[in-house]
Amino acid sequence: MREPVCEGTSDYYPDTNCSIFYHCINGYPELGYCPNELYFNIELNICDCPMNVPECIRGTRAPLLSTTTTDLTTPLDTTMTITTTTTTTEETTTTAPTTYTV
């Protein structure tokens, strides 16, 4: 038996070809085609006139990025340590690490 591959709550997923979409049924994607030069409208989950699907350019849409949530309450590490070394012919001088916060 195949494992379900559809994720999330949406029943429909677009393809990079604007006339193709996937309809998830019981966790499995079924390929669908829009008729008569229509494009799949992500917001309405229907085949629609190309002028109503602005993300499609000449029948192609950019791949959707996977959705990843980020915890915005945890501060990001914004420190940077830079160590520089200056070498002369008589001695080596090393500057101590310097930490900058941005």
N, C-alpha and C positions, 0 to 999 in steps of 0.2 A: 504494500500500500504506500502511496506517495505521502510525504509530509506536507502540510500546508505551507505555502510560501507567501501568501498575502499578509501584510502587517498593517497595523493601524486601524482606524475606524472607517476609512473611506472604502466604498465598494468599487470605485473606479479609479484607474491610474492611467495617466497619459503616456504616450510613447514619444520619442523624439520626432517621429513622423507624425505630423499634426492630424492626419486622417486615421490614425490607429490609436486604439485605447485597449485597456484590459479591464474586464469586469470580473471581480472576485466573487466566486460562488463557493461556499463552504471552504474557504481558505485557499482555493486554487484559481489562478488567473485564466480567464477565457479571453481569447483574442477577439476584438471587435473592430469593425471598419465603419467609418462614416461614409455615407453615400454622396454622390454628385458633387464632388469637390468641396465638401463641408469639412470643418476642423472640429476636433474634440475640444469643447469648452470646459476647462478644469473647474471653474467656479460654479457652473450650472449642471455639470455632468451630463451634457447633451452634445450632439453634433450640431454645430452652429455655423453661421456665415463667417467667412474669414475675417471680415472687418470687426467682428465681435470677439476675436481671439488675437489680441495684439501681440502676445508673446511669440506667435508663429510668424516667421519671416520666410516667404517663399515655400511654405509647407513644412518648415522645420522649426522645432523649438529646442532650446538649450536643455540638456539633461537636468532634471530636478535634483537638487542636493538633498542628501539624506538629512532628516530633521534630527538634530541633537540638542538637547536642552543643556543649558549652562547655569550653574548656580551663581546668580549675580550677587548673592549676599556674602560670598567668600572673596576677600580681596585677592587680587592677582599679585604674584611676586614681581615687583617692579624694581628689584635691586640688580645692579650690574657691578661686577668686580673686574677692574682692569689692572694688570700688573705690567710694568714696563721695566726693561733692563737696558742700561746704558753701559757700553763697554769701551774702555780706553786702553791704550797700549800698556799703561803702568798698573792699573788696578781695575777691578770690576765693581761697579756700583749698582745695587739693585734697589729700586724704589719700592716701598711697602705697598701692599694692595690698597687700592682706593675704592670705596663703595659709594656709588651714586644712587639716589632714589629719584625715580621719575614719576 
